[in-house]
Amino acid sequence: MIDLYFWPTPNGYKITMMLEELGLEYKVVPVNIGKGDQFRPEFLKISPNNKMPAMTDSDGPGGKPISIFESGAILIYLAEKHGRFMPAEPRGRYNVIEWLMFQMGTVGPMLGQAHHFRRYAPEKLQYAIDRYTNEASRIYNVIDRRLAEGEYLAGDYSIADMAVYPWLVPHTMQGQNLDEYSNLKRWYDAIRSRPATQRGFAVMADVVERMRAQAQERQQPHDQESWNNLFGKKQFEKR
Ligand SMILES: N[C@@H](CCC(=O)N[C@@H](CS)C(=O)NCC(=O)O)C(=O)O
């Protein structure tokens, strides 16, 4: 049995997309990162960086349980275990891994900063807004150029595409217009229309809707408690 420690964010959706593509049964264990669930000692044991997603599989290597944190590692684990969405042959495999690493090292961290400075930061710092909006445009151009060469990022539809796609869903928050990137837009629409993508994004959709309504009501993305957990004192406590 798979337990997925999850909250509905781009990093979380990478894994629900993959689990849905594989047609696996899994239990969602909500990790409410706004309420501080990520700091619970039992969660830190499987995810020492206090971030979701994390996953446990009772049927890990050698038939023994395994726990994994970092979405890229989880995707590689699932792809290798099930022999899908990453070729076994070395050239194809490294091609997928390089684009997956591009997501993990660049797409996620940089677009996350764009969200932070464009939307979450209490002070509007023009330098930071420009820096991360420009960086987002640069990244979108890299993806667009790559997708001029092929249908997907690395050969057939793979875990690299599943890692990048959820980060481009909030493109307006990153100051990006998909119509300016024709190859990327074609790829984006193809992935969006996959039934597994839709099922992956339906996980905890009720919570997303509730959080959206609450944020709209208070006209701020975070309340005091979630700000403190994600960006304030609680986040930086020594543990
Ligand atoms: N590199 C990690 C990043 C995961 C990550 O940033 N998770 C965020 C939500 S998207 C989180 O759990 N934040 C809670 C916190 O920072 O305390 C991965 O890809 O798994």
The ligand as an ORCA input file, in Angstrom:
! r2SCAN-3c Opt
* xyz 0 1
  N      12.277     19.918     -3.486
  C      11.071     19.533     -2.796
  C      10.236     20.760     -2.549
  C       8.977     20.440     -1.799
  C       8.306     21.707     -1.275
  O       8.814     22.825     -1.446
  N       7.173     21.533     -0.610
  C       6.492     22.665     -0.010
  C       5.105     22.853     -0.593
  S       5.158     23.033     -2.352
  C       6.318     22.402      1.469
  O       6.032     21.302      1.886
  N       6.486     23.457      2.286
  C       6.360     23.375      3.689
  C       7.444     24.145      4.383
  O       8.303     24.738      3.706
  O       7.441     24.173      5.615
  C      10.302     18.524     -3.628
  O      10.316     18.678     -4.861
  O       9.740     17.571     -3.069
*
